[in-house]
Amino acid sequence: MKKVIFSLILVLCSSQALSAWDGVNSGLIKKIDVAPNDPRTIRVFLTDANGVTPKMCGNDYTWAYLHENDVGYTTVVSALLSAKATNSSIAVYANKNPADNNYCKIGYISF
């Protein structure tokens, strides 16, 4: 019985942690756009296992961005380029940015 209760607690905690993100998508990097004169400097598009480009954070945008002035920008860009070059699967955690037309802003990546 203790195992069942503990498992239930873990599931509930996990689902609460996932709800902190408007979108969590994983797959291969389909494309990286660079727009140096735009607040959305780096834009990342994924493709999932079925070849579909997913919507990144619960709206119609199929890309997520990061601005060059964001903390950790160079580290994230390096990781994205590495994942693209090695054809590695990556997970992108993104949130809608209400201050920027609800575009999907990268908050975390993992690969």
Secondary structure, DSSP 8 states (H G I E B T S, - for coil): -HHHHHHHHHHHHHHHHHTTSSEEEEEEEEEEEE-TTSSS-EEEEEE-TTS----SSSSS---EEE-TTSTTHHHHHHHHHHHHHTT--EEEEEEEEGGGTTEEEEEEEE-
